[in-house]
Amino acid sequence: PRAAPRRPLSLYASPWTSPVWMKTNGAMTGRGTLKGSPGDKYHRAWAKYFIRFLDEYAKHNLTFWAVTAGSDPTAGEIVFYPFQCLGFSPEHQRDFIAQDLGPALANSSHRHVQLIILDDQRVMLPYWAQVVLKDPVAASYISGIGI
């Protein structure tokens, strides 16, 4: 048998939730957002988790094309949601990107990694994108919209 030809592989990562110590509900599942507000220690720490994740994979020669700001951000607004989730409103995601995640990526060795917003249901469009992308600072860090 012949080996398959090598082809480039584009990886992306989409976190479901932060560690529970950062969350308002103290749990992986159910309704909960990051404690505090963008620019504070919880939001900065969560942004650092993204960088550390990328750092650890890079140690094994695995690089990522993109990361999302979080998978299914509206799920974390649902009481008793049964899976891991971290709630964000479009305003919260916008400010987290502008103040924490965007600068963390831009000032890291992973500045080439694309940042994707939303990563949720189509019904959230165009509203979510309008709220987030109207902010010029947040928009400057964003490369696309995930649905």
C-alpha positions in Angstrom: 0.0 0.0 0.0 1.0 3.5 -0.7 1.1 6.3 1.8 -1.5 9.0 1.3 -0.1 12.2 -0.1 0.6 14.9 2.5 -1.9 17.7 2.4 -2.1 20.7 4.7 -4.6 20.5 7.5 -6.3 23.6 8.9 -7.2 23.2 12.5 -9.6 25.4 14.5 -10.5 25.3 18.2 -13.7 26.3 19.8 -13.9 26.2 23.6 -17.1 25.1 25.3 -16.5 26.6 28.7 -13.9 28.2 31.0 -12.8 26.5 34.2 -15.6 26.7 36.8 -13.7 29.0 39.1 -14.1 31.7 36.5 -17.9 31.2 36.1 -20.8 32.9 37.8 -22.6 29.6 38.4 -19.5 27.6 39.5 -20.4 24.7 37.2 -19.5 23.4 33.8 -23.1 23.1 32.7 -26.2 25.3 33.0 -26.6 29.1 32.9 -23.3 30.8 33.6 -21.1 33.5 32.2 -17.6 34.7 33.1 -17.5 36.5 36.5 -16.9 40.2 36.5 -16.7 42.2 33.3 -14.3 42.5 30.3 -10.9 43.8 31.2 -10.9 42.3 34.7 -8.9 39.4 36.1 -11.4 36.7 35.0 -11.5 37.9 31.4 -7.8 38.3 31.2 -7.2 34.9 32.6 -9.7 33.3 30.2 -7.9 35.0 27.3 -4.6 33.6 28.6 -6.1 30.1 28.5 -6.5 30.5 24.8 -2.8 31.5 24.4 -1.7 28.6 26.7 -3.8 26.2 24.7 -2.1 27.3 21.4 1.3 27.3 23.1 1.0 23.7 24.3 -0.1 22.4 20.9 2.7 24.4 19.2 5.2 22.4 21.4 4.1 19.4 19.4 4.3 21.2 16.0 0.5 21.6 15.8 -0.6 25.0 14.8 -4.1 26.4 14.4 -5.8 28.3 11.6 -8.4 29.8 13.9 -10.1 29.9 17.2 -13.6 30.9 18.0 -14.4 33.2 21.0 -16.5 30.3 22.3 -18.8 27.6 21.1 -22.6 28.2 21.3 -22.4 31.3 23.5 -26.2 31.5 23.8 -26.4 28.0 25.4 -24.8 29.5 28.6 -27.8 31.7 29.0 -30.2 28.7 29.3 -31.0 27.5 32.8 -30.2 23.8 33.3 -28.5 23.5 29.9 -27.1 19.9 30.1 -23.8 20.3 28.4 -20.6 22.4 29.0 -21.3 26.0 28.1 -20.2 29.6 28.8 -22.7 32.3 28.2 -22.0 35.4 26.2 -24.3 38.1 24.9 -23.1 39.8 21.7 -22.2 42.9 23.8 -20.2 40.8 26.2 -18.4 38.9 23.5 -17.6 42.2 21.7 -16.1 43.7 24.8 -14.2 40.5 25.7 -12.7 40.5 22.3 -11.9 44.2 22.3 -10.3 44.3 25.8 -9.0 40.8 26.4 -8.9 38.1 23.7 -8.1 40.2 20.7 -5.1 41.9 22.4 -3.9 38.6 23.9 -3.8 37.0 20.5 -2.3 40.0 18.8 0.5 40.3 21.3 1.3 36.6 21.3 3.3 34.3 19.0 -0.1 33.2 17.7 -1.0 36.5 16.1 -1.6 34.7 12.7 -4.4 32.7 14.3 -7.8 33.9 12.9 -10.5 34.8 15.4 -14.1 33.8 14.7 -17.1 35.2 16.5 -20.6 33.7 17.3 -20.1 30.0 16.5 -23.8 29.5 17.2 -27.2 29.2 15.3 -28.0 31.1 12.1 -31.0 32.7 13.8 -28.5 34.9 15.7 -27.5 36.6 12.4 -27.4 39.3 11.4 -28.0 40.8 14.9 -24.9 39.3 16.6 -22.5 40.2 13.9 -23.9 43.8 13.8 -23.4 44.3 17.5 -19.9 42.9 17.6 -18.6 44.2 14.3 -19.8 47.8 14.8 -17.1 48.2 17.4 -14.0 49.2 15.4 -11.6 47.8 18.1 -13.3 44.4 18.3 -13.7 44.3 14.5 -10.0 44.8 14.0 -9.3 41.5 15.7 -12.1 39.4 14.0 -11.6 37.4 10.8 -15.0 35.8 10.4 -18.3 34.5 11.7 -19.0 30.9 12.7 -22.5 29.3 12.4 
